[in-house]
Amino acid sequence: MLWCGNVTETVTGKGKLYLATVEDLFSRRLLGYAMSEDHDAARECKDNGSGP
């Protein structure tokens, strides 16, 4: 099992949003995600149990 994480910044009309994702590279399955107005989305993805 090999997991990969990514944080993407998206600019909206109301400001920036950050999307953090965790994916299993072998099955290409999305394991978890989190969205935040702060750059802490990656931490939230781990804290809520949806990530590694």
C-alpha positions as CSV (number, residue, x, y, z in Angstrom):
1,M,0.0,0.0,0.0
2,L,1.4,3.4,-1.0
3,W,-0.5,6.6,-0.2
4,C,0.0,10.1,-1.7
5,G,-1.2,13.4,-0.4
6,N,-1.8,16.7,-2.2
7,V,-2.9,20.2,-1.2
8,T,-4.5,22.4,-3.9
9,E,-5.2,26.1,-3.6
10,T,-8.3,27.5,-5.4
11,V,-9.2,31.1,-5.7
12,T,-12.9,31.8,-5.5
13,G,-15.0,35.0,-5.5
14,K,-14.9,35.0,-1.7
15,G,-11.2,34.2,-1.3
16,K,-8.9,31.2,-1.3
17,L,-9.9,27.6,-0.5
18,Y,-7.5,24.7,0.1
19,L,-8.4,21.2,-0.8
20,A,-6.3,18.3,0.7
21,T,-6.6,14.8,-0.6
22,V,-5.1,11.4,0.2
23,E,-5.1,8.7,-2.5
24,D,-4.0,5.1,-2.6
25,L,-1.6,4.9,-5.6
26,F,-2.2,1.3,-6.3
27,S,-6.0,1.2,-6.4
28,R,-6.2,5.0,-7.4
29,R,-8.9,5.2,-4.7
30,L,-9.5,8.5,-2.8
31,L,-9.0,7.7,0.8
32,G,-9.9,11.1,2.3
33,Y,-10.2,14.8,1.7
34,A,-10.7,18.0,3.6
35,M,-11.4,21.6,2.6
36,S,-10.5,24.7,4.5
37,E,-10.1,28.5,4.2
38,D,-6.7,28.1,5.9
39,H,-3.7,26.1,4.7
40,D,-4.4,23.6,7.5
41,A,-6.6,21.4,5.3
42,A,-3.9,18.7,5.2
43,R,-3.9,18.5,9.0
44,E,-7.7,18.3,9.1
45,C,-7.7,15.5,6.6
46,K,-5.5,13.5,9.0
47,D,-7.3,14.6,12.2
48,N,-10.8,13.6,11.0
49,G,-9.7,10.0,10.4
50,S,-10.2,10.2,6.6
51,G,-6.4,10.2,5.9
52,P,-3.4,8.2,6.9
